[in-house]
Amino acid sequence: MTNTLTAPFTAGSAEAPTKRILVAVLGATGSVGQRFVQLLDRHPWFKLHEVVASERSAGKAYGEAADWRLDTLMPSDAAALAVKPLGVKLESRLIFSGLDSAVAGEAEDEYANRGSVVVSNSRNHRMDPDVPLLIPEINADHVGVIERQQKRRGGSGYIVTNPNCSVVGLAMAIAPIELLCGIEAIHVTTMQAISGAGYNGVASYAILDNVIPYIGGGEEGKIESEPLKILGRLENDQFIDAPFRISAQVNRVPTIDGHLMTISLALRERTALENVRRAIESFTGEPQRLRLPSAPRRPLHFVDGDDRPQPRLDRDRERGMSVSVGRLRPCPLLDLRMVALVHNTIRGAAGAAILNAELLQAKELL
């Protein structure tokens, strides 16, 4: 298993830009924004050029404004950048958004309407009818709707989103099964790490020695709706949802990083467990074909063992960019059941957005 932060980027076979592309991060002082800053350090294609945050941080050096909470040192180049206020004109055309949903919708629209490419982790535009909700291993072809969005905006700007942090793990885990034999229905229960709520999101006295069976912000609704768009198809510039149904229950648990989920599936066609495991282990997509810098060699890892995957042992696999699957077995109510794990702030958030931007560059959409 590779270390999340010290493993090198993949060499890549997609045509790299002649010089590193200047990028900005919105919401740079927040938990997702900090992860963007960390993952962009020494990125071979992108160079962090601007950091944007609230008015109270504007004008300060990023090193002073950000209450850095990650387990590596703040990159020195980022620390020296002056924080800009939200809404200011930016020099970077490519913008990563880690904004809170309370402000993300309007701000992202404004930048896209100015001609920027906004790659967003926020929920506001995920279900818009002309905004791709991307997991490049599954639905890279959904970038085909971007031209329609540009026409609506009357310029070259657009928004691309990545899914909810749990949805990334769920959608990737079920994608090869949907391709193999089709899915009729899914029941999923999530055990979500506290980092998903941000540093101040869950009071320590509430979460220690406890599990909270509720997460606000429409969390269950996102898990029940977003995979249908991701695993659906793009037809005549229209998204057609996948035909299966999802029932989700969510819980906040006292782990720091890593969303674990138990999944039961009803299949459209029965198949042997060996075939399902083989489909999971052999699953790849456009990021692997193009050898994008942030792409894991294997997007899905099947982990043997009755007690795996586990957040502490498996979340950092392939720099946190792969999803771990285990405990595949028959289900007495549906057809089969399994466990999946995703690193929620890397593959489920900032890392997913960076991989999306790499796909856009490889497809000559930047």
C-alpha positions in Angstrom: 0.0 0.0 0.0 1.4 3.4 -1.0 1.6 6.4 1.3 -1.1 8.9 0.5 1.2 11.9 0.2 4.7 10.9 -0.7 4.0 8.5 -3.6 4.8 10.1 -7.0 2.3 11.1 -9.6 2.0 8.6 -12.4 4.2 9.4 -15.4 1.2 9.9 -17.8 0.7 9.2 -21.5 -1.9 11.9 -22.2 -0.4 15.0 -23.7 0.8 17.2 -21.0 0.5 21.0 -21.3 3.7 22.8 -22.5 3.8 24.6 -19.2 1.9 24.2 -16.0 -1.6 25.6 -16.0 -2.2 28.3 -13.4 -5.1 27.5 -11.1 -7.1 29.1 -8.3 -8.8 27.5 -5.3 -12.0 28.9 -3.9 -12.6 28.3 -0.3 -8.9 27.6 0.1 -8.8 28.0 3.9 -11.5 25.3 4.6 -11.0 21.6 5.0 -11.5 20.7 1.3 -9.6 23.8 0.2 -6.7 22.8 2.3 -6.7 19.3 0.7 -6.7 21.0 -2.8 -3.7 23.0 -1.8 -1.9 19.9 -0.5 -2.6 17.8 -3.6 -1.7 20.6 -6.0 1.7 20.9 -4.5 4.2 19.8 -7.2 1.4 18.7 -9.5 3.0 18.1 -13.0 0.2 19.9 -15.0 -1.3 22.5 -12.6 0.3 25.2 -10.5 -1.5 26.9 -7.6 -1.5 30.6 -8.5 -4.4 32.1 -6.5 -6.2 31.3 -3.2 -9.6 32.7 -2.5 -11.5 32.8 0.8 -13.8 35.0 2.9 -13.5 38.7 3.5 -12.0 38.1 6.9 -9.1 36.2 5.4 -8.6 38.5 2.3 -5.3 40.4 2.2 -3.5 38.0 4.6 -0.9 35.5 3.5 -2.3 32.1 3.1 0.0 30.8 5.8 -1.5 33.2 8.2 -5.1 32.9 7.2 -5.4 29.0 7.0 -5.6 27.1 10.2 -3.8 24.2 8.6 -5.1 20.8 9.9 -3.5 18.2 7.6 -0.8 15.8 8.5 1.8 17.3 6.2 3.5 20.8 6.3 1.7 23.5 4.4 3.5 23.9 1.0 5.8 27.0 1.3 4.7 28.4 -2.1 1.1 28.3 -1.0 1.9 29.8 2.4 3.3 32.9 0.6 0.2 33.6 -1.6 -2.0 36.5 -0.7 -5.6 35.5 -0.1 -8.1 37.1 -2.4 -11.8 37.8 -1.6 -14.5 35.8 -3.3 -15.8 37.5 -6.4 -12.6 39.2 -7.4 -11.4 38.9 -11.0 -8.9 36.0 -11.2 -5.9 35.5 -13.5 -6.4 31.7 -13.6 -8.9 30.3 -16.0 -9.1 26.9 -14.2 -10.7 27.2 -10.8 -11.2 24.5 -8.2 -14.1 25.1 -5.8 -14.1 23.9 -2.3 -16.7 26.4 -1.2 -19.5 25.8 1.3 -22.8 25.2 -0.5 -24.2 28.3 1.2 -22.2 30.5 -1.2 -21.0 28.1 -3.9 -23.9 28.2 -6.3 -23.9 31.9 -7.1 -20.1 32.3 -7.0 -19.4 29.3 -9.3 -22.0 30.6 -11.8 -20.4 34.0 -11.7 -17.0 32.7 -12.5 -18.3 30.3 -15.2 -20.2 33.2 -16.8 -17.0 35.2 -16.9 -15.3 32.5 -19.0 -13.7 30.4 -16.3 -13.6 26.6 -16.1 -14.9 25.8 -12.6 -14.3 22.3 -11.3 -16.4 22.0 -8.2 -16.7 19.8 -5.2 -19.8 21.6 -4.0 -23.3 20.1 -4.4 -25.1 23.1 -5.9 -24.8 22.3 -9.6 -24.4 18.6 -9.5 -27.9 17.8 -10.8 -28.1 20.7 -13.3 -29.2 19.3 -16.7 -26.2 20.5 -18.6 -23.5 20.1 -15.9 -21.5 16.8 -15.9 -21.4 14.9 -12.6 -18.1 13.2 -13.3 -16.3 10.0 -12.2 -13.9 9.7 -15.2 -13.6 5.9 -14.8 -17.4 5.6 -15.3 -18.8 8.5 -17.4 -16.0 10.4 -19.1 -18.3 10.7 -22.1 -20.6 13.0 -20.1 -18.2 15.9 -20.9 -20.1 16.0 -24.2 -22.7 18.2 -22.6 -20.2 21.0 -21.9 -20.8 22.6 -25.3 -24.5 22.9 -24.5 -23.7 24.6 -21.2 -21.3 27.0 -22.9 -24.0 28.0 -25.3 -26.4 28.7 -22.4 -23.7 30.9 -20.7 -22.8 32.6 -24.0 -19.1 32.1 -23.7 -16.3 29.6 -23.1 -16.8 29.1 -19.3 -18.5 26.1 -17.7 -18.9 24.1 -14.5 -18.0 20.4 -14.0 -18.7 18.7 -10.7 -17.6 15.7 -8.7 -20.1 13.7 -6.6 -20.8 13.6 -2.9 -18.0 12.0 -1.0 -19.8 8.7 -0.3 -21.3 8.6 -3.7 -17.8 8.3 -5.3 -17.2 5.1 -3.4 -20.6 3.7 -3.9 -20.7 4.5 -7.7 -17.3 3.1 -8.3 -18.0 -0.1 -6.4 -21.2 -0.8 -8.2 -20.2 0.3 -11.7 -18.6 -3.0 -12.8 -21.6 -4.9 -11.4 -24.0 -2.7 -13.4 -21.9 -3.4 -16.5 -21.7 -7.1 -15.8 -25.3 -8.0 -15.0 -27.4 -4.9 -14.2 -28.7 -3.7 -10.9 -32.3 -3.6 -9.9 -32.1 -2.1 -6.4 -29.5 -1.1 -3.8 -29.6 -0.6 0.0 -26.6 1.2 1.4 -25.7 2.2 4.9 -22.8 4.6 5.3 -20.4 5.1 8.3 -18.9 8.5 7.5 -15.8 10.1 9.0 -15.8 13.3 10.9 -13.6 15.1 8.3 -16.6 15.1 6.0 -18.2 17.7 8.3 -15.1 20.0 8.3 -12.9 20.8 11.3 -15.6 22.5 13.3 -18.5 20.4 11.9 -19.0 17.9 14.8 -18.5 18.7 18.4 -16.0 16.3 20.1 -18.5 15.8 23.0 -21.1 14.7 20.5 -19.1 12.2 18.5 -16.7 10.6 21.0 -18.1 7.3 22.3 -21.0 7.8 19.9 -22.5 7.3 16.5 -24.9 9.9 15.1 -27.5 8.4 12.7 -28.1 11.5 10.8 -26.1 13.9 8.5 -27.7 17.1 7.4 -27.7 18.8 4.0 -29.8 16.2 2.3 -27.0 13.6 2.6 -29.3 10.6 2.1 -31.0 12.2 -0.9 -27.7 12.8 -2.6 -26.7 9.2 -2.2 -30.1 8.1 -3.6 -30.0 10.4 -6.7 -26.4 11.1 -7.8 -25.4 7.6 -8.8 -28.4 7.5 -11.2 -27.0 10.4 -13.1 -23.4 9.1 -13.0 -24.3 5.6 -14.2 -26.9 6.8 -16.6 -26.2 7.8 -20.2 -25.9 11.0 -22.2 -28.3 10.9 -25.2 -28.9 13.8 -27.5 -27.4 16.2 -24.9 -29.8 14.9 -22.2 -28.9 12.8 -19.1 -31.0 9.6 -18.8 -30.8 8.2 -15.3 -29.8 4.6 -14.7 -32.9 2.5 -14.0 -32.1 1.1 -10.5 -33.4 2.3 -7.1 -31.4 3.2 -4.0 -32.3 3.4 -0.4 -29.6 5.0 1.8 -29.1 5.4 5.6 -26.2 7.6 6.8 -24.2 7.7 10.1 -21.4 9.9 11.4 -18.8 7.8 13.2 -15.7 8.7 15.2 -13.1 8.0 12.5 -11.0 10.9 11.0 -10.9 10.0 7.3 -12.6 7.3 5.3 -16.2 6.6 4.5 -17.2 3.0 5.0 -20.4 1.6 3.5 -22.2 -1.7 3.6 -24.1 -2.4 0.3 -26.8 -4.9 -0.6 -27.8 -5.3 -4.2 -30.7 -6.9 -6.2 -29.4 -7.8 -9.7 -31.3 -7.8 -13.0 -29.5 -11.0 -13.9 -28.0 -13.6 -11.5 -24.3 -14.4 -11.8 -21.7 -16.2 -9.7 -19.8 -14.3 -7.0 -16.5 -15.2 -8.8 -17.7 -13.2 -11.9 -18.5 -10.2 -9.8 -15.1 -10.3 -8.0 -13.4 -10.6 -11.4 -15.3 -7.6 -12.8 -14.3 -5.5 -9.7 -10.7 -6.5 -9.9 -10.4 -5.8 -13.7 -12.4 -2.5 -13.7 -10.6 0.4 -15.4 -11.5 3.5 -17.3 -10.3 6.6 -19.2 -8.0 7.9 -16.4 -6.1 4.6 -16.5 -6.0 4.4 -20.3 -4.8 8.0 -20.5 -2.5 7.5 -17.5 -3.6 10.8 -16.0 -1.3 12.1 -13.2 -3.7 11.6 -10.3 -5.2 8.3 -11.6 -4.8 5.2 -9.5 -3.3 2.3 -11.4 -6.4 0.3 -10.2 -9.5 2.3 -9.3 -10.9 -0.7 -7.4 -9.0 -2.9 -5.0 -10.6 -6.1 -3.8 -9.3 -6.7 -0.2 -9.4 -10.2 1.2 -10.2 -10.8 4.8 -13.4 -11.1 6.9 -12.7 -7.8 8.6 -11.6 -5.6 5.6 -11.7 -3.0 4.3 -11.1 -0.7 7.3 -10.6 3.1 7.2 -7.3 3.1 9.1 -5.8 0.2 7.1 -7.1 0.8 3.6 -8.1 4.5 3.0 -4.7 5.5 1.8 -4.4 2.9 -0.9 -2.9 4.4 -4.1 -2.5 7.9 -2.5 -6.2 7.8 -1.4 -7.4 7.7 -5.0 -8.7 4.1 -5.2 -11.8 2.5 -3.6 -11.4 -0.7 -1.6 -14.1 -3.4 -1.8 -14.4 -6.5 0.3 -16.7 -9.0 2.1 -18.5 -10.0 -1.2 -21.0 -12.6 -0.3 -24.6 -13.7 -1.0 -27.4 -11.7 0.6 -30.4 -13.6 2.1 -32.8 -10.7 1.2 -31.4 -9.4 -2.1 -28.7 -11.1 -4.3 -25.3 -10.1 -3.0 -23.7 -7.8 -0.4 -20.3 -6.2 0.1 -18.4 -3.5 1.9 -16.7 -0.5 0.2 -14.4 2.2 1.5 -13.4 5.6 0.0 -11.1 8.3 1.3 -13.6 11.0 1.6 -11.4 14.1 1.3 -9.1 12.8 -1.4 -11.0 10.5 -3.8 -14.3 11.7 -2.4 -13.5 15.5 -2.7 -10.3 17.4 -3.8 -8.6 14.5 -5.5 -11.7 13.7 -7.5 -11.9 17.3 -8.7 -8.2 17.4 -9.7 -8.7 14.1 -11.7 -11.7 15.6 -13.4 -9.6 18.6 -14.4 -6.9 16.3 -15.7 -9.5 14.6 -17.9 -10.6 18.0 -19.2 -7.0 18.8 -20.2 -6.5 15.4 -21.8 -9.7 16.0 -23.8 -8.5 19.5 -24.9 -11.4 21.2 -23.0 -9.2 23.6 -21.1 
